[in-house]
Amino acid sequence: MKRELSYGAGALRKRATLRLVGWSVPEILPTAVYGIAVARATDSFLGGHAWQGIAWLGGLVATAGLGAAGARQVYGRLGDLVEPLRDDLVRRVVGGALRTGDDGAVARLNRQVEIVRDTFAGLVLVLRSFAVTLFGVLTGLLSLAPVVAAFVVPPFLLGFALSLAVLGMAADRVRASLAADEELAASAGMVFGGVRDITATGTEEYAEWLVGQPIQAHASAERALAKVSALRTLCFAVGGWLPLLILLATGPWLVGRGVSTGTLLGGLTYVLIGLQPALNTVMNALGDSGLRYVITLGRILDTSTPAERERPVDEVTGYQVRLRGLTFAYGPKADPVLDNLELTIAEGEHLAVVGPSGIGKSTLAGLVCGMLAPTGGRLLLGGAPPTEISTARLARTRVLIPQEAYVFTGSVRDNLTYLLPYATDAQLERAVQAIGADRLVERIGGPDAEVKPSELSAGEKQLLALVRAYLSPAPLVVLDEATCFLDPEAERQAEEAFANRPGTLIVIAHRISSALRARRILVLDGNQATLGTHAALMRTSPMYRDLHGSWSPSTQIQPAS
C-alpha cells in the first residue's frame, strides 16, 4: 500500500512538473523578442519609418500579453508541486518526534517545514524564470548580432560561476544559523517547562542566562550569514555590470563595423532588462533561500529517523523504579529542586507525591518517565536509566498523563485506543466503565462518534486521557495532577481503578485525598523529601500535617493500610 501511494504521489508530481514546464514556454517568446523589437523599432524610427517602428513595439506588447498568460498558469501549477512536499515533511517530522522524543521537533515543525515549503516554491519560480530568461536572451542575441553576444555572455557566465563558488562558505553559515535556532528552541522549551520550579527556587536570573546564551549565539550566526552578501555583490558586479560596461566601451568599435545603433541598443536592453535582473534574482535565491532549503531539508530528513537520538537499551528487567542520590537542578548555578533523593518504588506499589505548588513534583515525574535527565545521582527504571531506554520500550514500560490532557479530532475509539490500537470492544468498555467515563462517551455519541476537543471541558478531556492510560500496555502509570479538573468522587473512582489495575501507580497529588488512598506517601519540602505512611507522616512531617490540616473533605476517607 505504501509503495502504491508513493508511486501515485510521484506520478502527480511528474504531471505537475510537466505542466509547469509547458506553461513556461510562452514566457520565452517575449524574452527573446524584446531586444530584437527595440533594435528594429529604433532603426525604423531613425530611418524615418515611424509606422514600422510602432508595429514592432505593438508586436512586443502582444508577446508580453502572451507571456503574462503563461505566467498566470505557472502560478496555478505551483501549488501542485509545493503542498504535497509540505505534507510529506510534516508526516516525517511528527513521525520522527514520536519515535525519538526529539526536543528540536517543535522548531522543525513550526518553522523549518515552513521554510522548506516557502523556499521550495520560491526556488521553483526563480530557477524557472532564470532558465526562461537565459534561453530567451541567448536566442535573441544570436538572432540580433552574434558579435554582441560574444561580448555579453562570457562575463555574465563568469559572474554566475563565481556566485556558485561562494555557496560553500554560505552553506557553513546557514548550518550554524539553523543549529543555533534549534538550540534556542530547546533551551526555551526546557525553561518554560520548568517555570514553576524555577520560580519556587528563585533561579530566574540563571534561567534568563540559560536562554540568553542561545539568543546571542543565534544573533551572531545571523550576522555572519549577512556578511556573505558582500561577496554576492562582487559576483553580481562581474556578471551583471561588466557586460554592460564592455558593451558601452566597445560600442564605437561595433558601430564602425556595421552594427546599427538599434542593434547596440537592443543588446543593452537584453543586459539591463534581461540578464541583470535574472542574475540578481538567482544569486539571491541560491545564496539565501536555496541554501536554507537544502540544509533545512537535510536536517529534517536526518532528524526524522531514530538514529538521530540513539537510545541503546531496548530491554529492561521489570519496571521497578530506583533513585540513588538523585539530584536535579535547572542549571549548574541553580539550587537543586531535588537533592540526594533515595527511593525505591517496587513493582505493583501505589505511591502518592505531595507538596506545595512548584516544589518539584512534576520535575520528579519527568525524571521517572525519561523526559529529563538527572544532574546528579542515578535513576533506574527496570535496571536502566530511562533516558537510555529506546523510545519503543519506554512507551511499553511507562505512561504519563499530565495535568493538561491531550485529545485530538477523531473518533472516541481512536482517542481511547491510541496507546493500544488493537484493543477489543470488551477491553474498551471495561476501561471506560472502570474510569467512570461511560456517561461522557454516551453523551458524545458512542465509541465511533467524533471528538471535538473545543467542545470538551478540561475535566472531560482528563477522563478520556485517563481511559487511554488505563488501556495502555505499560505497567507503570504516572498521573501528574491528571485528575485536578475532576470532582472528588470522579477522582476517587479513577484513582481506585488504577490502583486495582495490575502494575505500579505514581500519583502527583492535587488533593490530599489522593495521598490517603496510597500505600506510601512521598512529601517534598524544599529540596528535601520524607517518605512514609499517612500515620507515620502525621507524626514526623510538619509539611504533611499542614497539607492534611488545610484539607476539609466532605466525606471521611480511610488511609490505605
Secondary structure, DSSP 4 states (H G I P E B T S, - for coil): -HHHHHHHHHHHHHHHHHHHHHHHHHHHHHHHHHHHHHHHHHHHHHTT-HHHHHHHHHHHHHHHHHHHHHHHHHHHHHHHHHHHHHHHHHHHHHHHHHHH--TTHHHIIIIIHHHHHHHHHHHHHHHHHHHHHHHHHHHHHHHH-HHHHHHHHHHHHHHHHHHHHHHHHHHHHHHHHHHHHHHHHHHHHHHHHTHHHHHHHT-HHHHHHHHHHHHHHHHHHHHHHHHHHHHHHHHHIIIIIHHHHHHHHTHHHHHHTT--HHHHHHHHHIIIIIIHHHHHHHHHIIIIIIHHHHHHHHHHHHHTSGGGS---B---SS--EEEEEEEE-SSTTSPPSEEEEEEEE-TT-EEEEE-STTSSHHHHHHHHTTSS--SEEEEEETTB-GGGB-HHHHHHHEEEE-SS----SEEHHHHHTTTSTT--HHHHHHHHHHHT-HHHHHHHTSTTSEE-GGGS-HHHHHHHHHHHHHHSS-SEEEEESTTTTS-HHHHHHHHHHHHHSSSEEEEE-SSHHHHHTSSEEEEEETTEEEEE-HHHHHHH-HHHHHHHHT---SS--PPP-
